[in-house]
Amino acid sequence: MITAHHLTKRYGDKTAVADLSFTVPAGTVTGFLGPNGAGKSTTLRMILGLDAPTHGHATVAGRAYATHPAPLTEVGALLEARSVHPGRTAHHHLTALALTHGIPRARVTRVLELTGLTDVAHRRVKGFSLGMGQRLGIAAALLGDPATLILDEPVNGLDPEGVLWIRTLLKRLAAEGRTVLVSSHLMSEMALTAERLVIIGRGRLLADTTVTEFVRRSGTTTVKVVTPDAPALVRHLTAPGVTVTGDTPGTLHVHGTDAEHIGRTAAAHGIPLFELTPTGASLEEAFMALTHDSVEYAPAEGTHA
């Protein structure tokens, strides 16, 4: 479990993180989301003891990260995959980490296999592609077989096969009872991978909930309706707070009321319905709605290239 207690970080007169408290439970993948400049990287660095908080503290498995006797075996982290000496091979890099943390050499072989790097294990890192470098960073995070994983943009540079691999891996690790915290800008991937979300904006907590509950609370459910008498149905649905749009003849998208009300209205007026399908908001839509006022740099409306 990861716990943040009133974390605050100031740089001069700028507050990067403000009184941030949340818990990341074991046994689930938790997505850590926020717009650029929200304070995600600063928060992760404070959890890992790389930055000292101005106020508050964070614990991993009940204690500060720096106080763990063998931190790599307790917490595996990926913050910057390219922070590896370019002249080293993948095998040498992982072996050096293993030897300094009392980890058996056999574990190096295992994580190279697990991340698909066995065939390039003895190539110098300077020749690695972005995706290969990312896999090496993940291998380093997994080296100590840790109970907690903290990964920043783990799918960056990975091809579709690699994205599916890391998604499956993270879910499996969480199913084993580990704590998995993943920071990402890819909402579509978080929707497929994460069960819980911690969302921040301008350094403050905006949401700490499950993905399902977060999307449900966004209030952006749309009902798709297919009917041969769309104009009549639109007339009868017109009411304050209800909006109806149509992209093709006979197909309506209704926002502001539910499928039951639409069905009853159509039945009361003898309007046949061929389809009545509620469509919940995507995670991306819900995220954008929540963080709209927390975006650091937003384009002016109506701006064209």
C-alpha positions as CSV (number, residue, x, y, z in Angstrom):
1,M,0.0,0.0,0.0
2,I,1.1,3.5,-0.8
3,T,-0.2,6.4,1.4
4,A,0.3,10.1,0.9
5,H,-0.3,12.2,4.0
6,H,-0.9,15.9,3.3
7,L,2.0,16.1,0.8
8,T,3.0,19.7,0.0
9,K,5.9,20.8,-2.2
10,R,6.8,24.5,-2.7
11,Y,9.5,25.9,-4.9
12,G,9.9,29.5,-3.8
13,D,6.5,31.1,-4.2
14,K,5.2,28.3,-6.5
15,T,3.3,25.4,-5.0
16,A,3.7,22.3,-7.1
17,V,1.7,20.0,-4.7
18,A,-0.8,21.2,-2.2
19,D,-2.0,19.2,0.8
20,L,-2.3,16.0,-1.2
21,S,-3.6,12.9,0.6
22,F,-4.6,9.6,-1.0
23,T,-4.1,5.8,-0.6
24,V,-3.1,3.3,-3.3
25,P,-4.4,-0.1,-2.1
26,A,-2.7,-3.5,-2.8
27,G,-4.2,-5.9,-5.3
28,T,-5.3,-3.4,-7.9
29,V,-3.9,-1.2,-10.7
30,T,-4.3,2.5,-9.8
31,G,-4.0,5.1,-12.5
32,F,-2.4,8.4,-11.4
33,L,-3.8,11.1,-13.8
34,G,-3.6,14.8,-14.2
35,P,-2.9,17.5,-16.9
36,N,0.6,18.6,-17.6
37,G,2.0,20.6,-14.7
38,A,-0.5,19.0,-12.3
39,G,2.3,17.8,-10.0
40,K,2.3,14.1,-10.8
41,S,6.1,13.7,-11.3
42,T,6.8,15.8,-8.1
43,T,4.4,13.6,-6.1
44,L,6.0,10.4,-7.4
45,R,9.5,11.8,-6.5
46,M,8.3,12.6,-3.0
47,I,6.9,9.1,-2.5
48,L,10.3,7.7,-3.6
49,G,12.3,10.0,-1.4
50,L,13.9,11.8,-4.4
51,D,12.4,15.1,-3.4
52,A,11.8,16.2,0.2
53,P,8.2,17.5,0.9
54,T,7.8,20.9,2.3
55,H,5.1,19.5,4.5
56,G,3.5,16.0,4.9
57,H,5.0,12.6,4.2
58,A,4.4,9.4,2.2
59,T,4.8,5.8,3.1
60,V,5.2,2.6,1.1
61,A,4.1,-0.6,3.0
62,G,3.8,1.5,6.1
63,R,7.2,3.1,6.2
64,A,9.1,5.9,4.3
65,Y,10.8,4.6,1.2
66,A,14.3,5.6,2.3
67,T,14.0,3.6,5.5
68,H,13.5,0.2,3.7
69,P,16.7,-1.8,4.2
70,A,16.6,-3.1,0.6
71,P,14.3,-0.6,-1.2
72,L,14.6,-2.2,-4.7
73,T,13.1,-5.4,-3.3
74,E,10.2,-3.5,-1.8
75,V,9.5,-0.9,-4.5
76,G,10.3,-1.0,-8.2
77,A,10.1,2.3,-10.0
78,L,10.3,3.7,-13.5
79,L,10.5,7.4,-13.7
80,E,13.0,8.0,-16.5
81,A,13.7,5.0,-18.7
82,R,16.7,6.6,-20.5
83,S,18.6,7.3,-17.3
84,V,21.1,4.5,-18.1
85,H,24.8,4.8,-19.0
86,P,24.7,4.5,-22.8
87,G,27.9,2.5,-22.9
88,R,26.6,-0.3,-20.8
89,T,24.7,-3.3,-22.1
90,A,21.3,-4.2,-20.7
91,H,22.8,-7.2,-19.0
92,H,25.6,-5.2,-17.3
93,H,23.1,-2.5,-16.2
94,L,20.8,-4.9,-14.5
95,T,23.7,-7.0,-13.1
96,A,25.1,-3.9,-11.4
97,L,21.7,-3.1,-9.9
98,A,21.4,-6.7,-8.7
99,L,24.8,-6.8,-7.1
100,T,24.3,-3.6,-5.2
101,H,21.0,-4.8,-3.8
102,G,21.8,-8.4,-2.9
103,I,19.6,-9.7,-5.7
104,P,20.7,-13.1,-7.3
105,R,22.1,-13.0,-10.8
106,A,19.4,-15.5,-11.9
107,R,16.9,-12.7,-11.5
108,V,18.7,-10.7,-14.2
109,T,18.1,-13.5,-16.6
110,R,14.5,-13.8,-15.5
111,V,13.6,-10.1,-16.1
112,L,15.4,-10.0,-19.4
113,E,13.2,-12.9,-20.5
114,L,10.1,-11.3,-19.0
115,T,10.6,-8.0,-20.9
116,G,11.6,-9.6,-24.2
117,L,15.2,-8.3,-24.1
118,T,17.1,-11.6,-24.0
119,D,18.2,-11.3,-27.6
120,V,19.6,-7.8,-27.1
121,A,20.9,-8.3,-23.6
122,H,24.5,-7.7,-24.6
123,R,24.0,-4.8,-26.9
124,R,24.9,-1.3,-25.7
125,V,22.0,0.8,-24.5
126,K,23.0,3.7,-26.7
127,G,21.7,1.6,-29.7
128,F,18.3,0.9,-28.2
129,S,15.1,2.2,-29.6
130,L,12.7,4.2,-27.4
131,G,10.6,1.0,-26.9
132,M,13.6,-1.1,-26.0
133,G,14.8,1.5,-23.5
134,Q,11.4,1.5,-22.0
135,R,11.5,-2.3,-21.6
136,L,14.8,-2.0,-19.9
137,G,13.4,0.5,-17.5
138,I,10.6,-1.9,-16.7
139,A,13.0,-4.7,-16.3
140,A,15.0,-2.7,-13.7
141,A,11.7,-1.9,-11.9
142,L,10.9,-5.6,-11.7
143,L,14.4,-6.8,-10.8
144,G,13.9,-7.0,-7.0
145,D,10.5,-8.8,-7.5
146,P,9.0,-5.9,-5.5
147,A,5.6,-5.8,-3.7
148,T,5.1,-2.3,-5.0
149,L,5.5,-0.9,-8.5
150,I,5.5,2.8,-9.4
151,L,5.6,3.4,-13.2
152,D,5.6,6.8,-15.0
153,E,4.3,6.5,-18.6
154,P,5.3,2.8,-18.9
155,V,3.8,2.4,-22.5
156,N,5.8,5.3,-23.9
157,G,7.5,4.1,-27.1
158,L,6.0,0.6,-27.0
159,D,4.5,-0.9,-30.1
160,P,0.9,-2.3,-29.9
161,E,2.2,-5.7,-28.9
162,G,4.3,-4.1,-26.2
163,V,1.3,-2.1,-25.0
164,L,-0.8,-5.3,-24.7
165,W,2.1,-7.0,-22.9
166,I,2.5,-4.3,-20.2
167,R,-1.2,-4.1,-19.7
168,T,-1.4,-7.8,-19.1
169,L,1.7,-7.8,-16.9
170,L,0.4,-5.0,-14.7
171,K,-3.0,-6.7,-14.2
172,R,-1.3,-10.0,-13.4
173,L,1.0,-8.3,-10.8
174,A,-1.9,-6.6,-9.2
175,A,-3.8,-9.9,-9.1
176,E,-0.9,-11.4,-7.2
177,G,-1.6,-8.8,-4.4
178,R,1.0,-6.2,-5.3
179,T,0.5,-2.5,-5.2
180,V,0.6,-1.0,-8.7
181,L,0.6,2.8,-9.3
182,V,0.8,3.9,-13.0
183,S,1.0,7.5,-14.2
184,S,-0.1,8.0,-17.8
185,H,-1.6,10.5,-20.3
186,L,-3.2,7.7,-22.3
187,M,-6.8,7.7,-21.1
188,S,-7.8,4.8,-23.5
189,E,-5.0,2.6,-22.0
190,M,-5.9,3.6,-18.4
191,A,-9.5,2.7,-19.1
192,L,-8.4,-0.8,-20.1
193,T,-5.7,-1.3,-17.3
194,A,-6.7,0.6,-14.2
195,E,-9.4,-0.3,-11.7
196,R,-8.9,2.8,-9.5
197,L,-7.9,6.4,-10.2
198,V,-6.2,9.2,-8.3
199,I,-6.6,12.4,-10.3
200,I,-4.9,15.7,-9.4
201,G,-5.0,19.2,-10.9
202,R,-2.7,22.1,-10.0
203,G,-1.3,20.0,-7.3
204,R,-4.6,19.2,-5.6
205,L,-6.7,16.1,-5.3
206,L,-9.6,16.1,-7.7
207,A,-10.7,12.4,-7.5
208,D,-9.9,9.2,-5.6
209,T,-12.3,6.5,-6.8
210,T,-12.8,3.5,-9.1
211,V,-12.8,4.0,-12.8
212,T,-16.4,2.8,-13.0
213,E,-17.7,5.2,-10.4
214,F,-15.7,8.1,-11.8
215,V,-17.2,7.7,-15.3
216,R,-20.7,7.1,-13.8
217,R,-20.5,10.3,-11.8
218,S,-19.4,12.4,-14.8
219,G,-23.0,12.7,-15.8
220,T,-22.3,12.6,-19.5
221,T,-24.3,9.5,-20.4
222,T,-25.8,9.6,-23.9
223,V,-28.7,7.5,-25.2
224,K,-28.5,6.4,-28.8
225,V,-32.0,6.2,-30.4
226,V,-32.9,4.8,-33.8
227,T,-36.4,5.6,-35.0
228,P,-38.2,6.1,-38.3
229,D,-40.0,9.1,-36.8
230,A,-37.1,11.1,-35.3
231,P,-38.7,14.6,-35.7
232,A,-41.7,13.6,-33.7
233,L,-39.7,12.1,-30.9
234,V,-37.5,15.2,-30.8
235,R,-40.6,17.3,-30.3
236,H,-41.8,15.2,-27.4
237,L,-38.4,15.0,-25.7
238,T,-37.8,18.7,-25.8
239,A,-37.4,19.9,-22.2
240,P,-35.0,22.0,-20.1
241,G,-31.7,20.2,-19.7
242,V,-32.3,17.7,-22.5
243,T,-30.3,18.0,-25.7
244,V,-30.8,15.9,-28.9
245,T,-28.4,15.7,-31.8
246,G,-28.5,13.6,-34.9
247,D,-25.6,12.6,-37.2
248,T,-27.5,10.4,-39.6
249,P,-31.2,10.2,-40.6
250,G,-33.3,8.4,-38.1
251,T,-30.5,8.3,-35.5
252,L,-30.6,10.5,-32.4
253,H,-28.2,11.0,-29.5
254,V,-30.0,12.2,-26.4
255,H,-28.3,13.7,-23.4
256,G,-30.0,14.8,-20.2
257,T,-32.5,12.0,-19.7
258,D,-32.4,8.3,-19.5
259,A,-33.4,5.4,-21.7
260,E,-36.5,4.5,-19.6
261,H,-37.9,8.0,-20.0
262,I,-37.2,8.0,-23.8
263,G,-38.9,4.6,-24.2
264,R,-42.0,5.6,-22.2
265,T,-42.3,8.8,-24.2
266,A,-42.1,7.0,-27.5
267,A,-44.6,4.4,-26.4
268,A,-47.1,7.1,-25.2
269,H,-47.0,8.7,-28.6
270,G,-47.0,5.6,-30.7
271,I,-43.4,6.2,-32.0
272,P,-41.6,3.0,-32.9
273,L,-38.0,2.5,-31.7
274,F,-35.5,0.3,-33.5
275,E,-32.7,0.9,-31.0
276,L,-32.4,2.4,-27.5
277,T,-28.9,2.2,-26.2
278,P,-27.4,4.0,-23.3
279,T,-23.7,4.9,-23.9
280,G,-21.6,6.0,-20.9
281,A,-18.9,8.6,-21.2
282,S,-15.4,7.5,-22.0
283,L,-12.8,7.9,-19.3
284,E,-11.2,10.5,-21.5
285,E,-14.4,12.6,-21.7
286,A,-14.9,12.3,-17.9
287,F,-11.3,13.3,-17.3
288,M,-11.5,16.3,-19.6
289,A,-14.6,17.5,-17.9
290,L,-13.1,17.2,-14.5
291,T,-9.7,18.8,-15.3
292,H,-10.9,21.5,-17.7
293,D,-10.1,24.3,-15.2
294,S,-6.8,22.7,-14.2
295,V,-5.1,22.7,-17.6
296,E,-1.9,24.7,-17.5
297,Y,-1.9,25.7,-21.2
298,A,-5.2,25.8,-23.0
299,P,-5.6,27.0,-26.6
300,A,-8.0,30.0,-27.2
301,E,-11.4,29.0,-28.5
302,G,-11.7,29.4,-32.3
303,T,-7.9,29.4,-32.9
304,H,-6.9,28.0,-36.2
305,A,-3.5,27.0,-37.7
